[in-house]
Amino acid sequence: MLPGLLQQARKHGVLCRVPRLTAAIRGFASAQSEMTVRDALNSALDEELARDDKVYILGEEVGEYQGAYKITRGLLQKYGADRVKDTPITEAGFTGIAVGSAFAGLKPVCEFMTWNFAMQAIDQIINSAAKTLYMSAGKISCPIVFRGPNGAAAGVAAQHSQCFAAWYSSVPGLKVLAPYDSEDARGLLKAAIRDPDPVVFLENEIMYGQAFPVNAQVLDKDFTLPIGKAKVMREGKHVTLVSFSKMVGYCLKAADHLSKEGVHCEVINLRTIKPLDKATLLASIKKTHKMVTVEEGWPQCGVGSEISALMQELAFDELDAPVLRVTGAEVPMPYAANLEAAALPQVDDIIKAVKKVLG
């Protein structure tokens, strides 16, 4: 936990404000309006609470304060304290309550103020939620969503800027989702809440205020995205860029830059970290024959490491070069802004990796 004043500042939004970024328009044929990722998540929660009275939300400051990042804004007033429950600062406690209620047939959405704080509840997430369906021979399901901001924020240092995508994707019994844009946020969160199994939902704090075009289909109350299916954000023929969450935007920027030099990158937004969409990855590598993976997390045993192994095992004869990984540095996240930037992948790092894989 953050000590003293820093904890209070973060809990009350002082450290959570980020500038509104310009949205890159990709893959929306008939966009009708824009929606921030924050509003996409909020609307998905609202619609699922209305749709199913077994769904409820719990976590720190999700109610009276409207959510530490305002994701649950207005939901307490609309659905009441039985459906939107504020908890003490005790991740182990309220996560255990959430898992137990899921065993009893409810559908909790358990919010962590940051996934770093979920380390306090790792036993409940893994030993209880993830394993019980198997250990009960299929008799006890756990329809629960664990959600909150994951990965690097801005200026909050080592205990608040870790990416846990690879950690949780290694656990049998968990599905792991990581939305990039507003379409992802709405469609994946609604699918996660409706799923009968525990889902780890990894958002990104920096993306909350970013707006993206959405069309009528995305705004439909029954809109969902399939779990386990990636999205090709940009077609290309020279090299495949594979990423998730905030880094998808960096890949798109790198692809824009490289296109001016005659290099056409295919950009894949994984959306689901587990189960990985092997079919989309294999189809792309058969077209480009080269791949670069991009993630904020540490290099050893990362998401890119798993993808690299899969390509070697399943598509070795298609590779014209080794799969290259662009990752965060092998250090706890520094506090100083210049060191923080050096510890995280940048667009230039992606461009350099593409040029290296192209020889």
TORLOTOR-575656 format. One record per atom (N, C-alpha, C): residue in one letter; x, y, z. Coordinates in pm, whole numbers, padded with zeros to 5 digits, always signed. Layout:
N
AXYZ
...
END
This chain:
359
M+00083-00121+00000
M+00000+00000+00000
M+00087+00125+00000
L+00033+00233-00051
L+00106+00359-00049
L+00100+00418+00091
P+00209+00474+00138
P+00208+00532+00271
P+00146+00670+00273
G+00083+00702+00385
G+00046+00838+00421
G-00022+00919+00315
L+00033+01038+00293
L-00029+01133+00201
L-00033+01082+00058
L+00068+01006+00018
L+00070+00954-00118
L-00047+00862-00142
Q-00079+00779-00042
Q-00196+00691-00055
Q-00324+00772-00070
Q-00340+00874+00014
Q-00460+00956+00006
Q-00469+01028-00128
A-00355+01076-00176
A-00355+01146-00305
A-00399+01054-00416
R-00348+00932-00414
R-00385+00839-00521
R-00531+00798-00510
K-00577+00770-00389
K-00714+00725-00370
K-00813+00832-00410
H-00774+00960-00401
H-00867+01067-00434
H-00839+01131-00569
G-00765+01058-00652
G-00755+01096-00792
G-00644+01192-00828
V-00566+01240-00729
V-00464+01340-00759
V-00358+01283-00852
L-00325+01156-00833
L-00221+01094-00913
L-00277+01017-01032
C-00404+01030-01057
C-00467+00947-01159
C-00505+01027-01284
R-00481+01157-01284
R-00525+01237-01396
R-00422+01235-01506
V-00467+01208-01627
V-00377+01205-01741
V-00438+01288-01851
P-00356+01345-01938
P-00410+01425-02047
P-00488+01340-02144
R-00590+01399-02205
R-00668+01328-02305
R-00584+01314-02431
L-00568+01191-02476
L-00485+01165-02593
L-00570+01164-02719
T-00505+01190-02831
T-00575+01187-02959
T-00593+01043-03003
A-00714+01005-03036
A-00742+00867-03074
A-00701+00841-03218
A-00641+00725-03239
A-00612+00679-03375
A-00732+00598-03423
I-00785+00633-03538
I-00905+00567-03589
I-00863+00446-03671
R-00896+00328-03620
R-00859+00204-03688
R-00976+00108-03684
G-01018+00058-03797
G-01108-00056-03801
G-01253-00027-03768
F-01299+00096-03779
F-01440+00127-03754
F-01500+00182-03883
A-01576+00099-03952
A-01624+00135-04085
A-01728+00245-04081
S-01813+00245-03980
S-01921+00344-03978
S-01931+00407-03839
A-01820+00468-03796
A-01816+00528-03664
A-01919+00639-03653
Q-01992+00643-03542
Q-02097+00742-03524
Q-02064+00840-03412
S-01981+00800-03319
S-01950+00887-03207
S-01820+00841-03144
E-01773+00917-03045
E-01655+00878-02971
E-01693+00846-02827
M-01615+00757-02766
M-01636+00719-02627
M-01500+00694-02565
T-01480+00745-02443
T-01355+00714-02374
T-01358+00571-02323
V-01241+00517-02297
V-01232+00383-02239
V-01301+00381-02103
R-01286+00489-02027
R-01354+00498-01897
R-01505+00484-01913
D-01564+00557-02005
D-01709+00551-02026
D-01751+00417-02085
A-01665+00356-02164
A-01697+00224-02219
A-01708+00121-02108
L-01615+00125-02015
L-01619+00033-01901
L-01740+00061-01812
N-01765+00189-01787
N-01878+00228-01703
N-02010+00183-01763
S-02026+00203-01893
S-02152+00165-01958
S-02169+00014-01962
A-02059-00059-01978
A-02067-00205-01977
A-02112-00256-01840
L-02055-00201-01734
L-02097-00239-01599
L-02244-00205-01576
D-02285-00086-01617
D-02423-00042-01601
D-02519-00140-01668
E-02491-00176-01791
E-02581-00263-01868
E-02585-00405-01811
E-02472-00453-01761
E-02470-00588-01705
E-02538-00593-01569
L-02527-00487-01490
L-02603-00479-01365
L-02752-00480-01391
A-02794-00409-01497
A-02936-00404-01532
A-02984-00537-01589
R-02898-00603-01660
R-02935-00727-01729
R-02952-00845-01634
D-02867-00853-01529
D-02863-00971-01444
D-02851-00927-01299
D-02953-00956-01219
D-02952-00910-01080
D-02856-00989-00992
K-02789-01090-01047
K-02686-01161-00972
K-02550-01089-00980
V-02539-00995-01072
V-02414-00919-01087
V-02407-00811-00981
Y-02293-00800-00915
Y-02272-00688-00823
Y-02124-00650-00825
I-02095-00530-00777
I-01959-00476-00778
I-01913-00456-00635
L-01788-00487-00607
L-01732-00454-00477
L-01586-00416-00491
G-01539-00336-00397
G-01400-00292-00398
G-01386-00162-00321
E-01266-00110-00318
E-01237+00011-00244
E-01286+00135-00319
E-01377+00210-00257
E-01426+00337-00310
E-01502+00325-00442
V-01561+00208-00468
V-01638+00191-00590
V-01774+00261-00581
G-01821+00293-00458
G-01955+00347-00439
G-01959+00495-00413
E-01943+00535-00288
E-01960+00675-00249
E-01867+00768-00326
Y-01744+00724-00349
Y-01648+00808-00421
Y-01660+00792-00573
Q-01747+00702-00619
Q-01772+00679-00761
Q-01658+00605-00832
G-01570+00545-00754
G-01457+00475-00812
G-01331+00560-00810
A-01217+00499-00775
A-01091+00574-00770
A-01059+00636-00905
Y-01099+00572-01015
Y-01078+00624-01150
Y-01210+00657-01219
K-01319+00662-01139
K-01452+00698-01187
K-01510+00597-01286
I-01461+00474-01280
I-01517+00369-01366
I-01659+00332-01320
T-01685+00340-01190
T-01817+00303-01136
T-01904+00427-01110
R-01875+00535-01176
R-01950+00660-01158
R-02100+00640-01180
G-02179+00682-01080
G-02325+00680-01092
G-02392+00548-01064
L-02315+00442-01044
L-02377+00310-01030
L-02436+00288-00890
L-02374+00343-00787
L-02431+00332-00652
L-02568+00399-00647
Q-02579+00517-00704
Q-02705+00591-00702
Q-02814+00517-00780
K-02775+00445-00882
K-02872+00377-00967
K-02913+00241-00912
Y-02819+00169-00851
Y-02846+00030-00813
Y-02843+00005-00662
G-02795+00101-00585
G-02798+00087-00440
G-02677+00014-00383
A-02664+00020-00251
A-02547-00033-00182
A-02540-00185-00180
D-02651-00254-00207
D-02646-00400-00215
D-02579-00448-00344
R-02580-00364-00446
R-02522-00402-00575
R-02387-00337-00601
V-02358-00227-00532
V-02230-00158-00547
V-02176-00136-00406
K-02082-00220-00365
K-02045-00229-00224
K-01903-00176-00200
D-01894-00069-00121
D-01764-00021-00075
D-01706-00117+00027
T-01575-00137+00023
T-01508-00227+00116
T-01396-00153+00188
P-01351-00205+00301
P-01229-00153+00363
P-01107-00182+00275
I-00994-00125+00313
I-00869-00151+00240
I-00816-00286+00287
T-00872-00391+00233
T-00834-00527+00272
T-00859-00621+00156
E-00765-00622+00061
E-00784-00704-00060
E-00807-00850-00027
A-00733-00904+00067
A-00752-01045+00103
A-00894-01071+00151
G-00950-00975+00225
G-01085-00992+00279
G-01192-00982+00174
F-01195-00870+00100
F-01308-00854+00007
F-01296-00945-00115
T-01174-00986-00150
T-01160-01083-00261
T-01212-01219-00216
G-01185-01256-00092
G-01239-01381-00040
G-01391-01381-00036
I-01449-01269+00005
I-01595-01255+00005
I-01649-01270-00138
A-01582-01205-00233
A-01627-01211-00372
A-01622-01353-00427
V-01513-01423-00401
V-01499-01560-00451
V-01604-01650-00386
G-01624-01636-00256
G-01725-01717-00189
G-01864-01692-00242
S-01895-01566-00272
S-02027-01535-00327
S-02044-01592-00467
A-01935-01597-00544
A-01942-01658-00677
A-01968-01808-00666
F-01906-01874-00569
F-01934-02016-00546
F-02081-02037-00513
A-02143-01937-00449
A-02283-01948-00408
A-02381-01907-00517
G-02329-01864-00633
G-02417-01836-00746
G-02427-01691-00787
L-02366-01598-00714
L-02364-01459-00757
L-02255-01437-00861
K-02252-01317-00920
K-02156-01285-01026
K-02084-01156-00991
P-01988-01163-00900
P-01921-01042-00855
P-01823-00986-00957
V-01813-00854-00959
V-01707-00784-01030
V-01621-00720-00921
C-01503-00774-00901
C-01416-00736-00790
C-01310-00639-00842
E-01316-00514-00796
E-01222-00413-00845
E-01102-00400-00752
F-00984-00402-00813
F-00860-00367-00742
F-00820-00226-00784
M-00784-00143-00687
M-00745-00007-00720
M-00624-00006-00813
T-00541-00106-00802
T-00437-00137-00899
T-00409-00285-00885
W-00370-00349-00993
W-00341-00492-00986
W-00222-00522-00896
N-00140-00422-00872
N-00031-00442-00776
N-00084-00478-00638
F-00198-00418-00600
F-00256-00447-00469
F-00320-00585-00465
A-00346-00644-00581
A-00403-00778-00584
A-00306-00883-00532
M-00179-00848-00518
M-00084-00941-00457
M-00129-00979-00315
Q-00203-00888-00251
Q-00255-00919-00118
Q-00360-01031-00122
A-00417-01053-00239
A-00527-01150-00252
A-00492-01265-00345
I-00363-01290-00363
I-00322-01390-00462
I-00373-01530-00426
D-00384-01560-00299
D-00434-01692-00259
D-00579-01710-00303
Q-00660-01606-00283
Q-00801-01617-00320
Q-00818-01626-00472
I-00738-01551-00546
I-00751-01551-00693
I-00709-01685-00751
I-00598-01738-00704
I-00540-01857-00768
I-00584-01986-00699
N-00563-01995-00568
N-00594-02122-00500
N-00743-02146-00483
S-00822-02039-00480
S-00967-02056-00466
S-01039-02041-00599
A-01034-01922-00659
A-01112-01897-00781
A-01067-01983-00898
A-00936-01988-00925
A-00887-02055-01045
A-00897-02206-01038
K-00879-02264-00920
K-00862-02409-00911
K-00986-02489-00871
T-01088-02419-00820
T-01198-02493-00757
T-01282-02572-00857
L-01303-02522-00977
L-01381-02599-01076
L-01316-02734-01101
Y-01185-02734-01117
Y-01112-02860-01139
Y-01115-02948-01015
M-01089-02887-00900
M-01079-02966-00776
M-01213-03020-00730
S-01323-02958-00778
S-01456-03008-00743
S-01514-03097-00853
A-01430-03137-00948
A-01475-03221-01060
A-01589-03156-01137
G-01580-03023-01153
G-01679-02951-01232
G-01806-02915-01161
K-01813-02940-01030
K-01938-02917-00957
K-01952-02773-00906
I-01841-02703-00884
I-01846-02568-00828
I-01780-02472-00926
S-01860-02385-00987
S-01805-02286-01079
S-01783-02154-01006
C-01707-02068-01068
C-01674-01940-01005
C-01686-01828-01108
P-01809-01779-01132
P-01829-01673-01231
P-01793-01536-01173
I-01668-01499-01180
I-01620-01375-01118
I-01529-01301-01215
V-01531-01170-01208
V-01438-01086-01282
V-01354-01009-01183
F-01222-01022-01196
F-01129-00939-01121
F-01080-00830-01217
R-01103-00703-01185
R-01065-00599-01280
R-00999-00481-01208
G-00924-00402-01288
G-00856-00285-01237
G-00739-00249-01327
P-00672-00137-01298
P-00561-00092-01383
P-00436-00177-01364
N-00372-00210-01476
N-00254-00295-01480
N-00144-00223-01558
G-00020-00260-01531
G+00090-00203-01607
G+00132-00067-01555
A+00214+00000-01635
A+00272+00127-01592
A+00169+00238-01592
A+00166+00315-01483
A+00087+00437-01478
A+00183+00553-01510
A+00186+00657-01430
A+00278+00769-01455
A+00328+00822-01322
G+00458+00805-01297
G+00519+00861-01179
G+00476+00798-01049
V+00441+00671-01049
V+00400+00605-00924
V+00492+00490-00885
A+00601+00474-00959
A+00714+00392-00918
A+00686+00242-00909
A+00774+00173-00836
A+00786+00028-00849
A+00667-00050-00798
Q+00596+00001-00698
Q+00489-00078-00639
Q+00353-00053-00704
H+00352+00025-00814
H+00226+00057-00879
H+00234+00051-01031
S+00339-00007-01085
S+00358-00003-01230
S+00407-00135-01286
Q+00352-00244-01237
Q+00389-00375-01289
Q+00282-00427-01382
C+00325-00502-01484
C+00231-00570-01573
C+00221-00716-01531
F+00099-00759-01500
F+00079-00895-01450
F+00019-00989-01554
A+00020-00948-01680
A-00041-01031-01785
A+00022-01170-01790
A+00155-01175-01791
A+00222-01305-01800
A+00201-01388-01674
W+00201-01321-01557
W+00181-01393-01430
W+00051-01472-01433
Y-00058-01402-01457
Y-00189-01466-01448
Y-00216-01560-01565
S-00155-01533-01681
S-00179-01620-01795
S-00113-01757-01777
S-00024-01770-01678
S+00039-01899-01654
S-00043-01990-01563
V-00157-01940-01514
V-00236-02013-01414
V-00353-02087-01480
P-00359-02219-01471
P-00475-02292-01523
P-00602-02249-01449
G-00710-02233-01524
G-00837-02197-01463
G-00873-02050-01474
L-00777-01966-01515
L-00804-01824-01533
L-00807-01789-01681
K-00899-01700-01718
K-00895-01635-01849
K-00843-01494-01826
V-00757-01447-01916
V-00691-01318-01896
V-00717-01229-02017
L-00783-01116-01994
L-00819-01022-02100
L-00749-00889-02078
A-00714-00822-02188
A-00646-00692-02179
A-00697-00603-02292
P-00797-00518-02266
P-00852-00432-02370
P-00757-00318-02408
Y-00768-00277-02533
Y-00693-00160-02581
Y-00782-00038-02592
D-00887-00047-02676
D-00968+00071-02705
D-01108+00056-02645
S-01198+00146-02680
S-01332+00147-02621
S-01415+00028-02667
E-01399-00014-02790
E-01468-00135-02839
E-01426-00256-02757
D-01295-00269-02736
D-01245-00379-02653
D-01304-00372-02512
A-01301-00251-02455
A-01344-00235-02316
A-01488-00278-02297
R-01576-00234-02385
R-01718-00270-02374
R-01739-00419-02403
G-01689-00463-02516
G-01719-00599-02559
G-01655-00705-02473
L-01532-00681-02429
L-01464-00782-02348
L-01515-00784-02205
L-01545-00666-02147
L-01595-00666-02009
L-01732-00731-02000
K-01818-00706-02096
K-01950-00768-02094
K-01938-00921-02112
A-01846-00962-02200
A-01824-01106-02218
A-01766-01168-02091
A-01678-01096-02024
A-01617-01148-01902
A-01722-01168-01792
I-01812-01071-01777
I-01914-01081-01673
I-02010-01197-01701
R-02036-01224-01828
R-02126-01332-01864
R-02059-01469-01864
D-01928-01473-01854
D-01854-01599-01860
D-01869-01675-01728
P-01880-01806-01733
P-01899-01884-01610
P-01772-01908-01531
D-01658-01866-01583
D-01530-01892-01518
D-01464-01762-01471
P-01365-01772-01382
P-01297-01651-01335
P-01217-01585-01446
V-01231-01453-01456
V-01164-01376-01559
V-01083-01266-01494
V-00957-01257-01532
V-00869-01147-01492
V-00875-01042-01601
F-00918-00921-01566
F-00944-00816-01664
F-00846-00702-01639
L-00745-00692-01727
L-00633-00601-01707
L-00652-00474-01790
E-00691-00368-01723
E-00709-00239-01789
E-00577-00160-01781
N-00578-00037-01836
N-00459+00048-01826
N-00501+00188-01786
E-00443+00237-01678
E-00482+00368-01623
E-00463+00481-01723
I-00356+00475-01801
I-00327+00582-01897
I-00432+00586-02007
M-00496+00472-02035
M-00594+00464-02144
M-00733+00511-02105
Y-00761+00524-01975
Y-00897+00554-01931
Y-00955+00679-01997
G-00876+00783-02012
G-00927+00908-02068
G-00916+00919-02218
Q-00865+00817-02285
Q-00849+00824-02430
Q-00980+00787-02499
A-01017+00865-02598
A-01143+00843-02670
A-01118+00773-02804
F-01211+00685-02839
F-01205+00612-02965
F-01342+00614-03031
P-01348+00605-03163
P-01476+00597-03232
P-01549+00467-03198
V-01678+00476-03182
V-01762+00358-03162
V-01885+00370-03251
N-01931+00258-03304
N-02049+00260-03390
N-02170+00203-03316
A-02280+00195-03384
A-02404+00151-03321
A-02394+00007-03271
Q-02320-00077-03343
Q-02305-00216-03300
Q-02233-00223-03165
V-02126-00146-03149
V-02050-00146-03024
V-02136-00095-02908
L-02225-00001-02936
L-02307+00060-02832
L-02430-00023-02797
D-02458-00129-02873
D-02572-00213-02844
D-02554-00281-02709
K-02662-00291-02632
K-02653-00345-02496
K-02616-00492-02494
D-02631-00562-02604
D-02594-00703-02610
D-02464-00726-02685
F-02389-00618-02711
F-02262-00632-02781
F-02158-00699-02690
T-02098-00805-02739
T-01987-00870-02671
T-01881-00906-02774
L-01760-00927-02727
L-01652-00976-02811
L-01614-01116-02765
P-01579-01205-02856
P-01544-01341-02817
P-01413-01346-02740
I-01413-01414-02628
I-01289-01437-02554
I-01203-01536-02631
G-01074-01503-02645
G-00984-01591-02717
G-00966-01555-02863
K-01013-01436-02904
K-01002-01396-03043
K-00930-01261-03052
A-00819-01258-03125
A-00743-01136-03146
A-00803-01055-03260
K-00755-00931-03276
K-00803-00844-03383
K-00685-00791-03462
V-00692-00803-03593
V-00592-00742-03681
V-00629-00594-03697
M-00550-00507-03637
M-00578-00365-03638
M-00533-00298-03766
R-00432-00357-03830
R-00377-00300-03952
R-00317-00414-04035
E-00353-00420-04161
E-00299-00521-04251
E-00158-00482-04295
G-00072-00583-04315
G+00064-00558-04362
G+00124-00684-04420
K+00240-00669-04484
K+00299-00784-04552
K+00445-00810-04515
H+00510-00716-04447
H+00653-00730-04423
H+00688-00786-04285
V+00615-00749-04184
V+00644-00795-04048
V+00517-00784-03964
T+00499-00876-03870
T+00384-00875-03779
T+00425-00816-03645
L+00349-00716-03599
L+00366-00661-03466
L+00252-00713-03378
V+00286-00776-03266
V+00187-00836-03177
V+00195-00768-03041
S+00081-00720-02991
S+00083-00652-02863
S-00055-00658-02798
F-00068-00589-02684
F-00195-00581-02613
F-00196-00455-02528
S-00316-00412-02490
S-00335-00295-02406
S-00271-00171-02469
K-00210-00086-02388
K-00159+00043-02435
K-00057+00029-02547
M+00019-00079-02545
M+00125-00096-02644
M+00072-00116-02786
V-00056-00150-02801
V-00114-00159-02935
V-00105-00023-03004
G-00135+00083-02931
G-00124+00217-02987
G+00017+00251-03029
Y+00115+00208-02951
Y+00254+00232-02986
Y+00290+00157-03115
C+00239+00035-03128
C+00264-00043-03250
C+00203+00025-03372
L+00083+00080-03356
L+00019+00151-03468
L+00100+00274-03508
K+00153+00345-03409
K+00236+00462-03440
K+00364+00420-03511
A+00425+00312-03465
A+00545+00261-03530
A+00514+00218-03673
A+00400+00153-03692
A+00361+00110-03827
A+00338+00230-03918
D+00277+00337-03866
D+00259+00459-03945
D+00393+00514-03991
H+00488+00520-03898
H+00620+00574-03932
H+00689+00487-04036
L+00686+00356-04015
L+00756+00265-04105
L+00694+00261-04244
S+00563+00285-04252
S+00497+00284-04383
S+00553+00392-04474
K+00601+00500-04414
K+00661+00608-04495
K+00795+00566-04554
E+00851+00460-04499
E+00977+00407-04550
E+00954+00283-04636
G+00828+00254-04666
G+00796+00141-04751
G+00787+00008-04678
V+00786+00011-04545
V+00772-00112-04465
V+00630-00119-04413
H+00557-00224-04448
H+00416-00237-04412
H+00399-00343-04304
C+00364-00296-04184
C+00351-00385-04069
C+00206-00428-04050
E+00189-00555-04016
E+00058-00603-03972
E+00055-00592-03819
V-00048-00526-03765
V-00055-00502-03622
V-00169-00586-03564
I-00137-00670-03468
I-00235-00757-03403
I-00255-00714-03259
N-00380-00688-03224
N-00421-00660-03087
N-00470-00791-03027
L-00394-00846-02932
L-00427-00978-02879
L-00565-00983-02813
R-00601-00876-02742
R-00726-00871-02664
R-00729-00976-02553
T-00708-01100-02586
T-00706-01208-02487
T-00563-01261-02474
I-00511-01259-02351
I-00378-01314-02327
I-00387-01465-02303
K-00495-01506-02237
K-00521-01649-02221
K-00671-01674-02233
P-00714-01757-02326
P-00634-01833-02422
P-00587-01747-02539
L-00463-01767-02581
L-00409-01693-02696
L-00476-01739-02825
D-00494-01646-02917
D-00552-01676-03048
D-00440-01722-03141
K-00407-01849-03132
K-00297-01903-03212
K-00327-01894-03361
A-00452-01912-03398
A-00488-01915-03540
A-00456-01781-03608
T-00490-01670-03543
T-00462-01539-03602
T-00312-01514-03610
L-00239-01554-03506
L-00093-01537-03508
L-00030-01619-03620
L-00074-01743-03635
L-00017-01829-03739
L-00052-01779-03879
A-00174-01732-03897
A-00213-01679-04028
A-00127-01559-04065
S-00095-01476-03968
S-00014-01358-03996
S+00131-01395-04026
I+00187-01487-03949
I+00327-01523-03970
I+00344-01593-04105
K+00241-01661-04151
K+00249-01724-04283
K+00247-01621-04395
K+00200-01502-04364
K+00197-01393-04463
K+00323-01307-04458
T+00368-01273-04336
T+00481-01181-04323
T+00615-01251-04301
H+00611-01368-04238
H+00730-01450-04210
H+00825-01385-04109
K+00782-01277-04046
K+00865-01211-03944
K+00773-01155-03836
M+00820-01152-03711
M+00733-01108-03603
M+00813-01036-03495
V+00750-00931-03440
V+00802-00860-03323
V+00689-00853-03221
T+00716-00893-03097
T+00616-00881-02991
T+00652-00762-02902
V+00549-00695-02848
V+00569-00573-02770
V+00485-00580-02643
E+00548-00555-02528
E+00476-00555-02400
E+00551-00469-02300
E+00478-00419-02198
E+00540-00339-02093
E+00607-00425-01987
G+00571-00550-01978
G+00620-00637-01872
G+00766-00672-01887
W+00818-00742-01787
W+00958-00782-01788
W+00983-00891-01893
P+01110-00903-01938
P+01138-00995-02049
P+01127-01143-02016
Q+01179-01185-01899
Q+01182-01329-01872
Q+01041-01383-01847
C+01007-01491-01918
C+00878-01557-01904
C+00761-01463-01934
G+00779-01371-02026
G+00675-01276-02061
G+00578-01332-02163
V+00478-01250-02199
V+00382-01289-02302
V+00454-01310-02435
G+00548-01221-02465
G+00626-01236-02587
G+00708-01363-02589
S+00756-01406-02473
S+00832-01532-02465
S+00743-01650-02505
E+00618-01648-02457
E+00524-01756-02492
E+00493-01755-02641
I+00470-01637-02696
I+00440-01628-02839
I+00559-01673-02922
S+00679-01633-02882
S+00800-01676-02953
S+00813-01828-02954
A+00787-01889-02838
A+00795-02035-02831
A+00691-02101-02920
L+00569-02046-02920
L+00464-02102-03004
L+00499-02094-03152
M+00553-01980-03194
M+00590-01965-03336
M+00702-02063-03373
Q+00795-02084-03281
Q+00903-02179-03308
Q+00849-02322-03318
E+00752-02355-03232
E+00697-02489-03230
E+00601-02516-03345
L+00518-02415-03377
L+00408-02437-03472
L+00434-02383-03612
A+00531-02292-03626
A+00550-02228-03756
A+00697-02206-03788
F+00781-02298-03746
F+00926-02280-03764
F+00963-02260-03910
D+00903-02338-03999
D+00938-02329-04141
D+00888-02202-04206
E+00799-02129-04139
E+00749-02003-04193
E+00838-01884-04155
L+00923-01900-04055
L+01002-01789-04004
L+01125-01763-04091
D+01138-01639-04133
D+01259-01598-04206
D+01360-01531-04114
A+01322-01511-03990
A+01411-01449-03890
A+01358-01487-03752
P+01443-01478-03649
P+01394-01505-03513
P+01286-01404-03474
V+01190-01448-03393
V+01093-01357-03335
V+01166-01267-03234
L+01149-01137-03247
L+01212-01043-03155
L+01111-00992-03053
R+01157-00968-02931
R+01071-00918-02824
R+01113-00776-02784
V+01016-00688-02773
V+01036-00555-02716
V+00961-00556-02583
T+01032-00534-02473
T+00971-00546-02340
T+01015-00431-02251
G+00959-00429-02130
G+01011-00340-02028
G+01149-00386-01984
A+01221-00297-01916
A+01354-00331-01868
A+01346-00423-01747
E+01452-00496-01723
E+01460-00590-01612
E+01493-00515-01482
V+01407-00422-01446
V+01426-00343-01323
V+01289-00313-01262
P+01282-00295-01129
P+01160-00237-01073
P+01141-00097-01132
M+01016-00056-01149
M+00989+00071-01217
M+01049+00189-01140
P+01132+00270-01205
P+01186+00389-01138
P+01078+00496-01121
Y+01103+00586-01027
Y+01011+00698-01005
Y+01040+00815-01099
A+01167+00849-01119
A+01204+00964-01201
A+01152+00946-01343
A+01097+01054-01400
A+01031+01046-01530
A+01124+00997-01641
N+01249+01044-01640
N+01341+01003-01747
N+01378+00856-01736
L+01394+00808-01612
L+01425+00667-01593
L+01303+00579-01620
E+01186+00628-01585
E+01063+00555-01615
E+01048+00535-01765
A+01073+00640-01843
A+01064+00628-01989
A+01166+00529-02042
A+01285+00529-01982
A+01389+00437-02027
A+01355+00292-01994
A+01274+00272-01890
A+01240+00137-01847
A+01123+00078-01925
L+01054+00160-02004
L+00935+00115-02079
L+00961+00118-02228
P+00895+00029-02305
P+00909+00034-02450
P+00859+00166-02507
Q+00932+00217-02605
Q+00892+00339-02675
Q+00874+00306-02823
V+00810+00397-02895
V+00786+00374-03038
V+00917+00350-03112
D+01020+00426-03078
D+01150+00408-03144
D+01207+00269-03121
D+01182+00211-03004
D+01229+00075-02977
D+01162-00026-03071
I+01034-00005-03098
I+00962-00093-03190
I+01015-00079-03331
I+01038+00045-03372
I+01091+00071-03506
I+01227+00005-03524
K+01314+00018-03422
K+01447-00043-03430
K+01436-00195-03438
A+01343-00255-03362
A+01327-00400-03365
A+01279-00447-03502
V+01187-00371-03562
V+01139-00408-03695
V+01253-00404-03796
K+01333-00300-03791
K+01445-00288-03886
K+01547-00399-03863
K+01564-00439-03739
K+01657-00548-03709
K+01605-00680-03764
V+01477-00708-03744
V+01421-00835-03790
V+01416-00840-03943
L+01409-00723-04006
L+01410-00717-04153
L+01552-00725-04208
G+01651-00710-04121
G+01790-00721-04165
G+01839-00596-04236
END
